[in-house]
Amino acid sequence: MRYFLISILLLTGLKGFSYPSANSTYYYSGVNIKVDSLRTLLATTIADKDNPTDTLTINRINKLASEFIDVNPDSTLYYGKMAISRSLAIKYKKGIADGMIATARVYTLKGQYDKAKTNFMGAKLLYVNLKDDKSLSDCYIEYGRMYNRIADYAQASNYFKQALDIKRRIKDELGIADCYHNMGMVSDNIGKSPYALDNYFKSLSLDIKLHNPLKAASNYNNIGVIMQEMEIYPKSLEYYKRAIKIWQGAKNIQGVSTAYENIGEILMNEKKYDEAIVYFYKSMKLTKDQDDKDGLSTLFSDIGLCYSYKKQYKASLNYLGQALKIAKTYNLDFDKTIAYTFFATVYNRQGDYDNAYQYALLAKNLADKLGGLPNRSSAALQLSEALGGLKRFDEAYKVQKEYNELKDSLKSDESVQKLTSFNLESSFAEKQRRLAEEHQRMDELYQQKIQRQGLLSVIFFVIILGMVAILIIYYRAKRKQQNINTILEDKNHEVLQQKTDLDEQSQKLNELNNLKDRLISVLAHDLRAPLSTLRGLFSLLEDDSISHEQFLSMIPQALKKLEYTSDFLDTLLFWINSQMENFDSSGKSFPIKDVVAYEVNNYYEQAQGKGITLIDNVSDLLTVSADPNSVRIVIRNLITNAIKFSRKDDTINVTAYQQDDNYILLSIKDTGVGMSEKQLNKLFKSKVDSGTGTNNESGTGMGLLFCKDLIEKCHGKIWVESVAGEGTEFFFTLPLCTLTEGKKEEVMMVS
């Protein structure tokens, strides 16, 4: 069974660590309004980490931390630390202490008790120094809750009593109710149920008087737990239902989870195991969402015991193992006692008395240390049964005798509890009746006050009508101003659009100018050589330097030069057209060998003249889908560059092979002078300073930029690798023409 701490109900609930987002959803009605309004106030200040924060803002940050702790404790940790750091910057002691309390609460739930103690102690010293009694008493309550959680009941009781003394002195009724509630928790944990009931009913009376339903719900739940221990199940269910009704109305998932588990335990005690497991699983889902380690441990123990009653021992031991692991990890001694006892119960039911003895002994030692009669009695019963199974009858008899004494004491205590509970219920019912009468008198006075305020309401109504009229006039004037502003914005937009159009026209003019420069550069680069050859030939003829027969023998070569020059002019015109905006590169299927062979043949003599070997290693079977003229210009530029920067006895090798199912890769590799890394980094980016060739050939520095444009228009890529002094290799890819499967295999074998 689970008790419900007000600290958990109102101030805690574990989630994964996250910064609170703008669209977060919260569980309590009203909490989301508080959080949103606080975050709106703090948005600018929190974002500006450089400017110092004033005390009002720090108080709001701490307030935001306390609001978040119910639904997302990691956000509480975030804001608590923020409050501490900003308070330290301006030496604001109250802000530091409040931030330390917020972070300590989260550390307590996470089982990081050393960190929690450090923060609690620091806050306590600061509050004492500030003489802030209310905050000091709140600190004592939180400190006591931590010690109650780790089963140090003496320390917990001491802090709760100190807090109660202060709360009474400063007449803080809400705080007094909180202290009674927590003192009831400690009393029940040490087996003093009558005192626990007395404290719960005192707390409940104050909660009802102060219209605090959420705290009242936690008291209803804990009274139900004690009724359950006394096996007064109908009464217990009655109190659980009161609690769960309030929690469901407030959408408090921590409280609903607790009620589900306790109802499941009643069903298990009534041997309605399947129904009990349904409630346990409903509770577990909510408890996991809250990451409540204490609640998860007791839930796993309850489910494990329930499965043992169904004789599903494997599942039973699995759940008990999880319960014990959590209890050990977070030092939850009370939960460890329950898990040890249930382990012993399961093993005794299976006849595994060795394991039963080990766990029963652990349960008894820990229960004796904690002092609660129910846990001590249960542990002694399981130890006696295990010893009997091991045939250690003398020891079993001693433990059985101890169990009987505990049971007698428990029965006697139960009788007192029953009498006390009924007396307290009667007293509580009387108090409720008196409160109801008081509320009725207050309602009558309220109605009289409403009647007296009728006239004032009429006056206020007239004032409101006047204000509405003023607002209408103001609204019309505002609308008129907005219309004027809209017209001005439209005019501004027109001016900006005209400026944009002028900028675009200027850019187009610049592009046309660049096109002109490129055209001139290409003419200078690629027409100089063939025209010079023709001029030289005709000069020789004019000077009678050669005979008629020699001239006739040169005519085929001259015609070949003229034909090549004509072809070059055609491709040049094609390239000029490609620079226009409306150019559409039309892909054709053609053997790449045809284009390569044509260009190699045209430059073979020029290469031979420099003592360079120009080799064509391209297969006849490779067919590409691209524009032939674009490819021709690229191959021509790359071959002429290779010749330009190669020396005598160097080699230029043109190769091509299928790269994958979609592309072929062409390579023009020379063994010439190569390039440095600095030169490589400039290629394909802009016009470069073209160096002279090995025979002092000159160039424009624009050729490779043209090649890049044309290859990319053909949907390919171009790049280069080079080592200074060893040579250069240019690569470019072209789309592969689609072939039949048999043809593809033939191409791949040849390449």
C-alpha positions in Angstrom: 0.0 0.0 0.0 1.1 3.5 -0.6 0.8 6.6 1.6 0.5 9.9 -0.1 2.8 12.7 1.1 1.5 16.2 0.6 5.1 17.0 -0.6 4.6 14.5 -3.4 1.0 15.5 -4.0 1.6 19.3 -4.2 5.3 19.7 -4.9 6.7 16.7 -6.8 6.4 14.3 -9.6 9.3 13.0 -11.7 9.7 13.3 -15.5 12.6 13.2 -17.9 14.9 16.2 -17.7 13.9 18.8 -20.2 13.7 22.5 -20.7 10.0 23.6 -20.3 8.6 24.2 -23.8 6.1 26.8 -24.9 3.4 24.1 -25.5 3.9 22.0 -22.4 0.7 20.5 -20.8 0.3 20.5 -17.1 -1.9 18.4 -14.8 -3.5 20.7 -12.3 -6.3 23.0 -13.2 -5.0 26.5 -12.7 -1.3 25.5 -12.7 -0.9 26.0 -16.4 -2.3 29.6 -16.0 0.2 30.4 -13.3 3.1 28.8 -15.2 2.3 30.6 -18.5 1.9 34.0 -16.8 5.1 33.6 -14.9 7.0 32.5 -18.0 5.6 35.5 -19.9 6.9 37.9 -17.2 10.3 36.2 -17.1 10.8 35.5 -20.8 13.0 38.6 -21.6 14.9 38.4 -18.3 15.8 34.7 -18.5 17.0 35.1 -22.1 19.3 38.0 -21.1 22.0 36.2 -19.1 24.4 39.1 -19.0 22.4 41.7 -17.2 22.0 41.4 -13.4 18.7 40.2 -12.1 16.7 42.0 -9.5 15.1 40.4 -6.4 11.6 40.5 -7.8 12.6 38.5 -10.9 14.5 35.9 -8.7 11.4 35.5 -6.6 9.4 34.8 -9.7 12.0 32.3 -10.9 11.7 30.4 -7.6 7.9 30.6 -7.8 8.1 29.1 -11.3 10.3 26.3 -10.0 7.8 25.5 -7.3 4.9 25.4 -9.8 6.9 23.1 -12.2 7.9 20.6 -9.4 4.4 19.0 -9.5 4.6 18.1 -13.2 8.3 18.2 -14.2 10.9 18.2 -11.4 13.8 18.5 -13.8 12.4 21.9 -14.9 12.3 22.7 -11.1 16.0 21.8 -10.9 16.7 24.0 -13.9 14.9 27.1 -12.5 16.2 26.4 -9.0 19.8 26.4 -10.1 19.1 29.5 -12.2 17.7 31.3 -9.1 20.7 30.3 -7.0 23.3 31.5 -9.6 21.5 34.8 -10.2 21.0 35.4 -6.4 24.7 34.7 -5.8 25.5 37.4 -8.4 23.6 40.1 -6.4 24.1 38.4 -2.9 20.4 37.9 -2.4 20.3 35.4 0.5 16.5 34.7 0.3 16.7 33.8 -3.3 19.7 31.5 -2.7 17.8 29.7 0.1 14.6 29.3 -1.9 16.5 27.9 -4.9 18.3 25.4 -2.6 15.0 24.2 -1.2 13.6 23.6 -4.8 16.7 21.7 -5.9 16.8 19.7 -2.6 13.2 18.4 -3.2 14.2 17.1 -6.6 17.4 15.4 -5.3 15.3 13.7 -2.6 13.0 12.2 -5.2 15.9 11.1 -7.3 17.5 9.4 -4.3 20.5 11.8 -4.2 20.3 12.3 -0.5 23.7 13.7 0.1 23.0 16.5 -2.4 19.6 17.0 -0.8 21.1 17.3 2.7 23.7 19.8 1.6 21.0 22.1 0.0 18.6 21.7 3.0 21.4 22.6 5.5 22.5 25.6 3.4 18.9 26.9 3.2 18.3 26.3 6.9 21.4 28.4 7.9 20.3 31.2 5.5 16.8 31.3 6.9 18.0 31.4 10.5 20.3 34.3 9.5 17.5 36.1 7.9 15.1 35.4 10.8 12.5 34.1 8.2 10.4 31.8 10.4 7.9 30.8 7.8 10.5 29.8 5.3 12.5 28.0 8.1 9.5 26.0 9.1 8.9 25.0 5.5 12.5 23.9 5.2 12.0 21.8 8.4 9.0 20.1 6.7 10.9 19.3 3.6 13.9 18.1 5.6 11.6 15.8 7.7 10.1 14.3 4.5 13.5 13.4 3.2 14.3 11.6 6.5 10.9 9.8 6.5 11.7 8.6 3.0 14.9 7.0 4.1 13.2 5.5 7.2 15.1 7.7 9.7 11.9 8.3 11.6 13.5 9.9 14.7 15.0 12.7 12.6 11.9 13.1 10.6 9.7 13.4 13.7 12.1 15.9 15.2 12.0 18.2 12.2 8.2 17.9 11.9 7.8 18.9 15.6 10.1 21.9 15.1 8.1 23.0 12.1 4.8 22.6 14.0 6.0 24.8 16.9 6.9 27.6 14.4 3.7 27.2 12.4 1.6 27.5 15.6 3.6 30.6 16.7 3.1 32.4 13.4 -0.5 31.1 13.1 0.0 29.5 9.7 -3.0 27.1 9.5 -2.1 25.6 6.2 1.4 24.8 7.5 -0.1 23.3 10.7 -2.3 21.0 8.6 0.8 20.0 6.6 2.7 19.2 9.8 -0.1 17.0 11.2 -0.3 15.1 8.0 3.5 14.4 8.0 3.5 13.5 11.7 0.7 11.0 10.9 2.9 9.4 8.3 5.8 8.9 10.7 3.4 7.6 13.4 2.0 5.0 11.1 5.5 4.0 9.8 6.6 3.2 13.4 3.4 1.2 14.1 1.5 3.8 16.1 -1.6 3.9 14.0 -3.9 5.5 16.6 -1.6 8.6 16.7 -1.4 8.5 12.9 -5.2 8.6 12.6 -5.4 11.4 15.2 -3.0 13.5 13.2 -4.7 12.7 9.8 -8.1 13.8 11.1 -6.6 17.0 12.6 -5.0 17.7 9.2 -8.2 16.9 7.3 -10.3 19.2 9.5 -8.1 22.1 8.8 -7.9 21.3 5.0 -11.7 21.3 4.8 -11.9 24.5 6.8 -9.3 26.2 4.5 -10.9 24.9 1.3 -7.8 22.9 0.3 -9.2 19.8 -1.5 -5.9 18.4 -2.8 -4.4 18.2 0.7 -7.7 16.8 2.0 -7.5 14.1 -0.7 -4.1 12.9 0.6 -5.5 12.7 4.1 -8.5 10.7 2.8 -6.1 8.3 1.1 -3.9 7.8 4.2 -6.9 7.2 6.5 -8.1 4.6 4.0 -4.7 2.9 4.2 -5.1 2.5 8.0 -8.6 1.2 7.5 -7.2 -1.3 5.1 -4.6 -2.5 7.6 -7.5 -3.1 10.1 -9.2 -5.1 7.3 -12.2 -2.7 7.3 -12.3 -2.8 3.5 -15.6 -1.1 2.9 -14.6 1.9 4.9 -11.2 1.9 3.3 -12.7 1.9 -0.2 -15.0 4.8 0.9 -12.0 6.9 1.8 -10.1 5.9 -1.4 -13.0 6.9 -3.5 -13.2 10.3 -1.8 -9.6 10.9 -2.6 -9.6 9.6 -6.2 -12.7 11.8 -7.0 -10.7 14.9 -6.0 -7.5 13.8 -7.8 -9.3 13.0 -11.0 -11.1 16.3 -10.9 -7.8 18.1 -10.5 -6.1 15.7 -13.1 -3.5 14.9 -10.5 -1.9 11.7 -11.9 0.3 11.1 -8.9 -2.7 10.9 -6.6 -4.8 8.8 -9.0 -1.8 6.4 -9.3 -1.7 6.0 -5.5 -5.4 5.3 -5.3 -5.3 2.8 -8.0 -2.6 0.8 -6.2 -4.4 0.9 -2.9 -7.7 -0.3 -4.5 -5.7 -3.1 -6.2 -4.4 -4.2 -2.8 -7.9 -4.4 -1.4 -9.0 -6.5 -4.4 -5.9 -8.8 -3.9 -6.8 -9.2 -0.2 -10.3 -10.2 -1.3 -8.7 -12.8 -3.7 -9.8 -11.0 -6.8 -6.4 -11.3 -8.4 -7.2 -10.5 -12.0 -9.1 -7.4 -11.1 -6.3 -6.4 -8.7 -3.6 -6.7 -11.5 -5.7 -4.4 -13.7 -5.5 -1.7 -11.1 -1.8 -2.3 -10.4 -1.0 -1.9 -14.1 -3.1 1.3 -14.4 -1.2 2.7 -11.4 2.2 1.6 -12.9 1.6 3.5 -16.1 1.0 6.7 -14.3 3.8 6.1 -11.8 6.3 5.5 -14.5 5.3 8.7 -16.2 6.1 10.5 -12.9 9.3 8.4 -12.4 8.3 7.9 -8.7 10.9 5.4 -7.5 9.2 4.7 -4.1 5.8 4.2 -5.8 7.4 1.9 -8.5 9.1 -0.3 -5.8 5.9 -0.9 -3.8 3.9 -1.5 -7.1 6.4 -4.1 -8.3 6.2 -5.8 -4.9 2.4 -5.9 -5.0 2.3 -7.2 -8.5 4.9 -9.9 -7.6 2.8 -11.1 -4.6 -0.4 -11.1 -6.7 1.2 -13.3 -9.3 2.4 -15.7 -6.6 -1.2 -16.1 -5.5 -2.0 -17.0 -9.1 1.0 -19.5 -8.9 2.8 -17.7 -11.7 6.1 -17.8 -9.8 8.4 -16.8 -12.6 6.5 -13.6 -13.2 6.2 -13.1 -9.5 10.0 -13.3 -8.9 10.7 -11.0 -11.8 8.6 -8.2 -10.4 9.9 -8.7 -6.9 13.5 -8.5 -8.3 12.6 -5.1 -9.9 11.1 -3.9 -6.7 14.2 -4.8 -4.6 16.6 -3.3 -7.2 14.8 0.1 -7.0 14.6 0.0 -3.2 18.4 -0.8 -2.9 19.3 1.8 -5.5 17.5 4.6 -3.8 18.0 3.4 -0.1 14.3 2.9 0.5 14.5 0.7 3.6 10.7 0.4 4.1 10.4 -0.8 0.5 13.3 -3.2 1.0 11.5 -4.8 3.9 8.4 -5.4 1.9 10.3 -6.9 -1.0 12.3 -9.2 1.2 9.1 -10.4 3.0 7.3 -11.0 -0.3 10.4 -12.9 -1.7 10.3 -15.1 1.4 6.5 -15.6 0.9 6.9 -16.7 -2.7 9.8 -19.1 -1.9 7.9 -20.6 1.0 4.9 -21.2 -1.3 7.2 -23.0 -3.7 8.9 -25.1 -0.9 12.3 -23.5 -1.6 13.0 -23.0 2.1 16.7 -22.1 1.7 15.9 -19.0 -0.3 12.9 -18.3 1.8 15.1 -18.4 4.9 17.6 -16.0 3.4 15.0 -13.4 2.5 12.9 -13.8 5.6 16.0 -13.2 7.8 16.8 -10.0 5.8 13.2 -8.8 6.1 13.1 -9.5 9.9 16.4 -7.7 10.6 15.4 -4.7 8.7 11.8 -4.7 10.1 13.1 -4.9 13.6 15.3 -1.9 12.9 12.4 0.2 11.5 10.0 -0.9 14.2 6.7 -1.2 12.4 4.5 -3.9 14.0 2.8 -5.1 10.7 6.2 -5.5 8.9 7.8 -7.2 11.9 4.9 -9.6 12.3 4.9 -10.5 8.5 8.7 -11.1 8.5 8.6 -13.2 11.6 5.8 -15.4 10.1 7.8 -16.1 6.9 11.0 -16.8 8.9 9.2 -19.3 11.1 7.7 -21.0 8.1 11.1 -21.2 6.4 12.8 -22.6 9.5 10.1 -25.2 9.8 10.6 -26.2 6.2 14.3 -26.6 6.9 13.5 -28.8 9.9 15.1 -26.4 12.3 12.2 -26.8 14.7 13.7 -25.2 17.8 14.5 -22.0 16.0 11.2 -22.1 14.2 9.4 -22.4 17.6 11.3 -19.4 19.0 10.4 -17.2 15.9 6.8 -18.5 16.0 6.5 -17.5 19.6 7.9 -14.0 18.7 5.4 -13.9 15.9 2.5 -14.7 18.3 3.6 -12.0 20.7 3.8 -9.5 17.8 0.4 -10.7 16.5 -1.2 -10.3 20.0 0.3 -6.8 20.2 -0.9 -6.0 16.7 -4.4 -7.3 17.5 -4.5 -5.3 20.7 -3.3 -2.3 18.7 -5.9 -3.0 16.0 -8.7 -2.9 18.6 -7.4 0.4 19.8 -7.2 1.6 16.2 -10.8 0.6 15.4 -12.1 2.3 18.5 -10.0 5.4 17.8 -11.0 5.5 14.1 -14.7 5.3 14.9 -14.3 8.0 17.6 -12.3 10.2 15.3 -14.8 9.7 12.5 -17.7 10.7 14.8 -15.8 13.7 15.9 -14.9 14.6 12.3 -18.5 14.2 11.2 -19.5 16.6 13.9 -16.9 19.1 12.8 -18.1 18.8 9.2 -21.7 19.5 10.4 -20.5 22.6 12.2 -18.5 23.7 9.2 -21.6 23.2 7.0 -23.7 25.4 9.3 -21.0 28.0 9.3 -20.9 28.0 5.5 -24.7 28.4 5.4 -24.5 31.5 7.6 -21.7 32.9 5.5 -23.8 32.3 2.4 -26.7 34.2 3.9 -24.5 37.1 4.7 -23.1 36.9 1.2 -26.6 37.2 -0.3 -27.3 40.3 1.8 -24.0 41.8 0.6 -25.0 41.1 -3.0 -28.3 42.9 -2.6 -26.5 46.0 -1.1 -24.1 46.0 -4.0 -27.0 46.0 -6.6 -27.0 49.8 -6.9 -23.2 49.8 -7.2 -23.5 47.3 -10.1 -25.8 49.7 -12.0 -23.4 52.5 -11.5 -20.5 50.4 -12.7 -22.6 49.3 -15.7 -23.1 52.9 -16.8 -19.4 53.6 -16.4 -18.6 50.5 -18.5 -21.0 51.8 -21.3 -19.1 55.1 -21.3 -15.8 53.3 -21.5 -17.1 51.2 -24.4 -18.2 54.3 -26.3 -14.7 55.8 -25.8 -13.1 52.5 -27.0 -15.3 52.6 -30.1 -14.2 56.1 -31.0 -10.5 55.1 -30.3 -10.9 52.0 -32.5 -12.2 54.0 -35.4 -9.4 56.4 -35.3 -6.9 53.6 -35.0 -8.4 51.8 -38.0 -8.1 55.0 -40.1 -4.5 55.4 -39.1 -3.9 51.7 -40.0 -5.4 52.3 -43.5 -3.0 55.2 -44.1 -0.1 53.0 -42.9 -1.2 50.3 -45.3 -1.2 52.7 -48.3 2.3 53.9 -47.3 3.5 50.3 -47.0 2.2 49.5 -50.5 4.0 52.5 -52.0 7.2 51.5 -50.2 6.8 48.0 -51.6 6.4 49.4 -55.2 9.7 51.4 -54.8 11.5 48.4 -53.5 10.2 46.3 -56.4 11.4 48.8 -58.9 14.8 48.8 -57.2 14.9 45.0 -57.4 14.1 45.2 -61.2 16.9 47.6 -61.8 19.3 45.4 -59.9 18.3 42.4 -62.0 18.8 44.4 -65.3 22.2 45.5 -64.1 23.1 41.9 -63.3 22.0 40.8 -66.8 24.1 43.5 -68.4 27.1 42.3 -66.4 26.5 38.8 -67.6 26.3 39.9 -71.2 29.6 41.8 -70.8 31.2 38.7 -69.4 29.9 36.7 -72.3 31.5 39.1 -74.7 34.8 38.8 -72.8 34.6 35.0 -73.0 33.9 35.1 -76.7 36.9 37.3 -77.4 39.1 35.0 -75.2 38.0 31.9 -77.1 38.6 33.5 -80.5 42.1 34.5 -79.3 42.7 31.1 -77.8 41.5 28.7 -80.5 41.6 30.5 -83.9 45.2 31.9 -83.6 47.0 28.7 -84.4 45.1 27.5 -87.5 45.0 31.1 -89.0 48.7 31.5 -88.4 49.4 28.2 -90.2 47.3 29.3 -93.3 49.0 32.7 -93.3 52.4 31.1 -93.2 51.5 28.8 -96.1 50.4 31.6 -98.3 53.4 33.8 -97.4 55.7 31.0 -98.6 53.7 30.9 -101.9 53.9 34.6 -102.3 57.6 34.8 -101.8 58.3 31.9 -104.2 60.0 30.2 -101.2 58.5 26.9 -102.3 57.9 25.2 -105.7 54.6 24.6 -107.2 54.8 20.9 -106.5 55.6 21.6 -102.9 52.6 23.9 -102.7 50.4 21.3 -104.2 51.6 18.7 -101.6 50.6 21.2 -98.8 47.1 21.8 -100.2 45.5 18.7 -98.5 47.0 19.7 -95.2 45.8 23.3 -95.6 42.3 22.0 -96.6 42.3 19.9 -93.5 43.2 22.9 -91.4 40.4 25.0 -93.0 37.9 22.2 -92.5 39.0 21.9 -88.8 38.8 25.7 -88.4 35.3 25.7 -89.9 34.2 22.9 -87.6 35.7 24.8 -84.7 33.7 27.9 -85.6 30.6 25.8 -85.7 31.3 24.5 -82.2 32.2 28.0 -81.0 28.9 29.3 -82.2 27.3 26.4 -80.3 29.1 27.3 -77.1 28.1 31.0 -77.5 24.5 29.8 -77.8 25.0 27.7 -74.7 25.7 30.8 -72.7 22.3 32.2 -73.3 19.6 31.8 -70.7 17.2 29.9 -73.0 19.8 27.3 -74.0 18.6 23.7 -73.6 21.4 21.1 -73.9 19.9 18.3 -76.1 21.4 15.0 -75.2 22.1 12.5 -78.1 23.4 9.0 -78.0 26.8 8.7 -79.8 30.0 6.6 -79.5 32.4 8.6 -77.4 35.2 7.1 -79.6 34.1 9.1 -82.6 34.6 12.5 -80.8 37.9 11.4 -79.1 39.4 10.0 -82.3 38.5 13.2 -84.3 40.2 15.5 -81.8 43.2 13.2 -81.3 43.7 13.0 -85.1 43.6 16.8 -85.4 46.2 17.3 -82.7 48.4 14.3 -83.5 50.8 16.3 -85.7 51.0 19.2 -83.2 51.9 16.7 -80.5 54.4 14.9 -82.8 56.0 18.2 -83.5 56.9 18.6 -79.8 58.0 15.0 -79.6 55.0 14.0 -77.6 53.1 10.7 -78.0 49.3 11.2 -78.2 47.5 7.9 -77.6 43.8 7.1 -78.0 42.7 4.2 -75.8 39.0 4.7 -76.0 36.8 1.7 -76.8 34.4 1.7 -79.8 31.6 0.2 -77.6 31.1 3.0 -75.1 28.0 5.1 -76.0 27.1 8.2 -74.1 24.0 10.4 -73.9 25.2 14.1 -74.2 25.7 16.9 -76.6 28.5 16.0 -79.0 29.6 19.6 -79.6 29.9 20.3 -75.9 32.0 17.1 -75.4 34.2 18.0 -78.4 35.0 21.4 -77.0 36.0 19.9 -73.7 38.2 17.2 -75.2 39.9 19.7 -77.5 40.7 22.1 -74.6 42.0 19.2 -72.4 44.2 17.8 -75.2 45.6 21.2 -76.2 46.4 21.9 -72.5 48.1 18.6 -72.2 50.3 19.3 -75.3 51.0 22.8 -74.1 52.4 21.6 -70.7 54.2 18.4 -71.9 57.8 18.0 -72.9 59.7 16.0 -75.5 59.2 12.2 -74.9 56.2 12.8 -72.7 53.0 10.8 -73.3 49.3 11.9 -73.5 46.8 9.1 -73.0 43.1 9.4 -73.6 41.1 6.6 -72.0 37.4 5.9 -71.1 35.7 3.2 -69.2 32.3 2.5 -67.6 32.2 3.9 -64.0 28.9 2.4 -63.0 25.5 1.6 -64.4 24.8 5.3 -65.1 28.1 7.0 -66.1 31.3 6.6 -68.1 34.6 8.2 -66.9 36.9 9.8 -69.5 40.5 10.6 -68.6 43.2 12.8 -70.4 46.5 12.0 -68.6 49.9 13.5 -69.4 53.3 13.0 -68.0 54.1 16.7 -68.3 55.2 19.4 -65.8 52.1 19.0 -63.5 50.7 21.6 -61.2 51.2 22.7 -57.6 48.4 22.5 -55.0 47.9 26.3 -55.1 47.4 26.1 -58.9 44.9 23.2 -58.5 42.8 25.2 -56.0 42.3 27.9 -58.6 41.0 25.7 -61.4 37.4 25.7 -62.5 36.5 28.7 -60.2 37.3 31.8 -62.2 39.7 33.0 -64.9 43.3 32.1 -64.0 46.6 33.4 -65.0 47.6 30.9 -67.7 51.3 30.1 -67.7 53.4 29.7 -70.8 53.8 26.2 -72.2 57.0 24.1 -72.5 57.6 25.9 -75.9 56.4 29.3 -74.6 52.8 28.7 -75.8 50.4 31.2 -74.4 46.7 30.9 -73.3 43.7 32.9 -72.1 43.1 31.1 -68.8 39.4 30.7 -69.6 39.4 27.3 -71.2 38.8 25.1 -68.1 36.0 27.4 -66.9 34.3 26.8 -70.3 34.8 23.0 -69.9 33.2 23.0 -66.5 30.1 24.9 -67.8 29.7 22.5 -70.7 30.2 19.2 -68.7 27.7 20.4 -66.0 25.1 21.2 -68.7 25.6 17.6 -69.9 24.8 16.4 -66.4 28.4 15.3 -65.7 31.2 16.3 -63.4 34.8 17.4 -64.1 37.9 17.3 -61.8 41.7 17.1 -61.9 44.6 15.4 -60.1 48.1 16.6 -60.5 51.6 16.3 -59.0 54.2 19.0 -59.8 56.9 17.5 -62.0 55.1 14.2 -62.6 52.1 15.1 -64.8 48.3 15.9 -64.7 45.2 13.8 -65.2 41.8 15.4 -66.0 38.6 13.4 -65.4 35.0 14.0 -66.4 31.9 11.9 -66.4 29.1 11.6 -68.9 25.7 9.9 -68.7 25.9 6.3 -70.1 23.5 5.5 -72.9 21.0 2.7 -71.9 22.0 -0.6 -73.5 20.6 -4.1 -73.4 21.9 -6.5 -70.8 24.1 -8.4 -73.2 25.5 -5.2 -74.6 26.3 -3.9 -71.1 28.3 -7.1 -70.4 30.2 -6.7 -73.6 31.0 -3.0 -72.9 32.2 -3.8 -69.4 34.5 -6.7 -70.7 36.1 -4.4 -73.2 36.5 -1.4 -70.9 
